[in-house]
Amino acid sequence: MDYDCAIVGAGPAGLHCGTYLGRYLRRTIIFDGGRPRASWIPVTRNFPCFPAGVTGRSLLNCLREQALMYGAEIRPGMVEAIDGSDGEFVLRTGDGTVTARKVILATGVTDIPPEIPNPDRYKGLTIRHCPICDVYEARNRKMVLFGHGNHSALETLWIAHFSKDLTLLTCGHNRGEIRQGILEQLAEAGIPVIESPVVEIIENGDELGTVVLEDGTRIEDVYRGYSTMGLRPNSDLARKTGVELDHEGYIKVDDVKQTSIKGIYAAGDIVSGDVAQVVVGMGHAAIATTSIHNSL
């Protein structure tokens, strides 16, 4: 075998797996498939020991350095397929194959962009995707939420704990997609639901500024926007491998983060049922790698 463990994904969970396995004296390779979700974090203040906050890129660089320090190999590229069984896995990439006794899937999730012009222009800046991470800094400020359906409406109600000046923009979708009971809760909270599509955003420095709708409505002096469109699990590889997924496409795991296939584990946002937070994924890393080391 080339490696004791191959890790697919170089976000916080995958990199932290590398550190643990290195300290367990295990030969480890991490496949870095590109920009992880954490790299979009402007500043996180939920992460321990950074009371002034830390950028996602800084955190990733630190985790990468730490994994390398303990001997993990980090290789750019995508894993296209995983074959074999426990103790004898073969991972196929665009550059060839790698063999490993164990595998950890840490492929993460992708934020679903709001249906507005040029959404990536605002991502991580004046439009955010994770209120758990940073709505505290926007408390008592004017915000708009972009999204439609029950999920978006419920997330809007969650954010209403932090601010009473909210508007839900369905970006052209019918408000009828939202259950009547939830619409009533929005009305009781004083949150307008507007169906007209967004045609323009006029930013004001580091604030969202003015949101212009197709019907001519202008929502002025908006501090921040939130996309409430949810997440898309990056589970194509897991699905092709035959790993069991939940109804949304997240990977099902047991108490030690092992999937339905013996020897294949999962960690981070891709795991079913857990909160998509950096600290949660790093906890997964500690559990999965300790189980792997004990098994080996």
N, C-alpha and C positions, 0 to 999 in steps of 0.2 A: 504493500500500500504506500502511496505517495505521502499521505497525511493521516493523522488520527481523526481529524475533523475538518470538514469544509463548511464554511459559512457563506451563505448566499445573501449578500446585502451588507452595505457599509454605513448604515445609519447608527444612531447611538446604541441600539440593542446589539447589532452585529459586531460593532467595534468592541463593545464591552465583553462580548463573548470571547473575542480574541485575547483580551487581557487575562480573563479568568483561565482560559485554556493554556495560555503561555505560562502562567504561574503554576499550573498543574503539570508543567513539563510535557505538554502535548504538542505534537507537530500540527500546525494549524494554518490554513489558508483562508483568506477573506476575499470574496469576489465583489468588487466595487462596480455596480452597474450604472452609476451616474449620480446625479444630484438628489440626495435624500430629502424628504419633507422637512427635516429639522434644519436644513440649510436656509430655509425661507424665514426662520424665526428672527425678527429684528432684535428683540431682547426678551429673554425669559427671566422672570423673577421668582418662578416656582421651584427652580432647581436648587438643591441644598448648597450652602456655603458661598452663594453669590448674592448677598443682600442688595447689591447695586445692580444686579442683573448681568447676563452674559449673552452675547449674540449666538445664534445657532451655529454659524461658521466657526467661531472661536471654540465653542464646545466640541464640535466635531474634530477640529484640528488637535485639540488636547487629547481626546479619546483615541484618535489615530496614532498620535505620538506614543501614548501609553501602551497600546497594543503592539506597536512595533518594538518598543523597549523590551517586551517580554518574548519576542521572537516570532510573533505572528507575521505571516507573509500577506501583503495586500496586493492583489492583482486586478487591474482594470479589466472590465469585460462582463458580458452577460452569460449566465448559465442557461443553455437552451434545453437541456434534458437531463434527467437523472434516471439511471437504470441500476439494476442490481438489487442487493438485499443487505440486511444488517451485517456489518463487517466488511462488505465488499461492494460499495457503491461506486459507480462510474458517473462522473459529471462531464457532460459535453459542452464545450464552449466554441466560439468562433475560431479559437486558436488551437484546438485539439481537445484532449481528454485529460482528466485528473481523477485519481482514485482516492477514496477516503473510507475510513471505517464507520464514521458517523457523519451526519449532515444536519446543519441548522438552517432553517429558512427564516430569514429576517428581511423579507422583501418589502415590508411596509405598506403604505397606502398612498393614494393620490387625492388631493383636494379637488372636488368637483367645482369648476369655476362658475361664477354667476353669469347669467345671460345678459351681459352688457357689452357695449363696444370695447374691444381691446382689454379684456379682464386682467391679463398678465401685467399690464402697465401699473396696476394698483396693488398687486398681490404682495403681502408682507409690509406694505407701506400704509396707505390710507384705507385699504380694504383688508381685513383680517379674516382668518378662517377658524381660529380656535379661541372662543371666548373664555374657556377655562384658563388659557394661558395669559390673556392680557386685557379682558374686559374690566378688570379692577382699575386699570389706569384710565379707562374711559367712563368711570362711574359718574353719574349725574350730568353727563354730556348728551348732546343731541346726536342720535345715530339713525341710520337706515339699515334695514336688513334686506338682503337680496335672496329670494327663493320662493318656492311654491310648494303646496301640498302640506300634509299634516306634520311631517318632520320639521319643515321650516317654521311653521306656526308654533310648534312646541318649543323649538329653540329660541324663538322670539320671546315667548313667555318666560323662558329661563333667564334671558338677558334682562327682562323687565325688573328683575330683582335689583339690578345695578343702576338703572335709569328709567325715568318715567317718560322721557321724550323720545319715543321710538316710532318708526313707520316701517311697515312691511311692504316691500315692493315685489309683486309677483312676476314682473318682467313680461307681461303679456299673457300670463296664464290666468285662467278663470279662478276666482276666489272659491268657486264651488268645489274645487279639489280638496278644500279643507273641510273637515267634519263640522257640522253645525254647532256642536257643543264647544269645539275649540274656537270657532269664530265668535261665539258668545263670550268666551273668556277674554279674547283679544279686545272685544268691544268694552267689556267691564274694566279692562286695564287701560282703556283710552288709547289703544294702538290702532291707527288707521291701516286698512289693507287696500292698496292701490294697484289696479291691474295694468295700467298703461305702461308700455315698454319704456325702458331707459334709452334715450338717444344721445345723451352727452353728460359728461361730468366735468365741471370746471373746478379744478383743485385750487385751494387757497393755502399755499405754503405746505406745511406738513399735515393739514387738515383736508378732509374730503371736499369741503366747499359746497358747491351748488350741484344738485342733481336735476337734470332737465328731462322731462318725460315727453312722450310723443304727443300727448293731448295738450301740451303747452304748460303743464304744471311745473313749477320750479320750487324745489325744496332747498331753502337757503341755509347757510351757516351750519352745515353738518360737520360734526367733529370727525366721525369715523363711520365706515361701512363694515358690515359683516356678511360674508357669504354663508347662508344657512343651507347650502345644497348638499352638505354631507361629504362622505369619503367614499372612494372606490378602492377596494382591496386589490393589491398587486398579487393576485393568486393564480395567474395563468400557469406558472411553472408547477405549483402545487397541484393544480387540477390535472395537468398532463401526467404528473407523476402518479396520480391515483390517491393522493392524500384526501381524507374526508374533510369537506367544507360545510359550513352552516348555510342557511338559506340566503345569506347576503354575500357569501363568497369568502368569509373569513375562515382561517384554519382552526379546526377543533383540536384541542390538546388535552392531555390528562394532567394530573397534579405536578408532574415533573416536566411538563411542556413537551412531552413526546406526542407525536401525531398518531394517526391510525396505522401508520407504517412503522414497524419497529426499527429503531436506529435513526429515524428522521424526526427532528425536533423543530419547534417554531418559537420565535421570540419577537417581541415588539408589537407594533400596531396591527400586524397581520393576524394576531391571535384573537380568536373569537371571544366576545363577552367582556373584555377588559377596556378600561378607559384609555384612549389614545394619548398617552403622555410619555415623555422621555423617561421619567423616573420609573414608570411601570415597566417599560421595555427593558430597562437596565436590571430591574428585579427579575424579569424573565431570564435574562442572561445568566444571572447567578444561579438560579434554580436549574436551568437546562444544562449548563456546563458542569455543574457539580454532579448531576445525575450521569452525564456522559463519562466524566472521569471515573466515577465509581464503577460504572459498567465496564469500562475498558480495563 
